């Protein structure tokens, strides 16, 4: 049996459309599937909650975030592995996933998204009656 | 005439290497001189270093690490950050992608020589480890009065 969880939807209509020429970091992700749905984890260090944008448009899931790095005034860069502060990546969702019930959490720069399967697509156990 | 043996030999890994070279040229990996301890591109965690007249700031982009597992040490002006990121691997599920770093890491970097190893402050916020090291008083620029 699967119970319907009351999940928060983090849908945002105000996701900024990044220009084509703007360079972004493609955050590394882990994605796995279990009976309830798909879980996605993405590394987005430096992104606070208020600078994170998760957007579901039909079957397209987009994650975007801007890193906020507290730098002292007048700092000169001596060395930089990270030269872009915007993260962006999108995924297409297949039809059995319910994009309206995406649950998102962010902790220490790790974004975790749970995308549940639609009720009718969850595996059901078929009982065999003894005839 | 000598025939070329491997004229069209271009395996996928060669292609990647070529791409990497081109990206390096495009984005100017040559703009910073390479330190002897510099790690190869893609080392974990990525580091940024900045300086002001009073301090040197080091930022390590290491999301989701346990602060207690991180060891920050400084010897003279050599800063070493070592730790481990252990990802929770779920059993009995199908993984489609596993791109996130998992395991032990260590990065060492040489800071400017005037840093004071006794005045180091480290904070971890939103997945970024920020280490500030104060510079010694004596080397700060001073105004010399002409009598």
Interface residues (C-beta under 8 A of the other chain):
Chain A: X28 X29 X30 X31 X32 X33 X34 X39 X41 X42 X43 X44 X45 X46 X47 X48 X67 X68 X69 X70 X71 X72 X73 X74 X75 X76 X77 X78 X79 X80 X81 X82 X83 X107 X108 X109 X110
Chain B: X27 X32 X35 X43 X45 X46 X47 X48 X49 X50 X51 X52 X53 X55 X56 X57 X59 X61 X62 X63 X64 X65 X87 X90 X92 X93 X94 X95 X96 X97 X98 X99 X100 X101 X109 X112 X124 X125 X126 X127 X128 X130
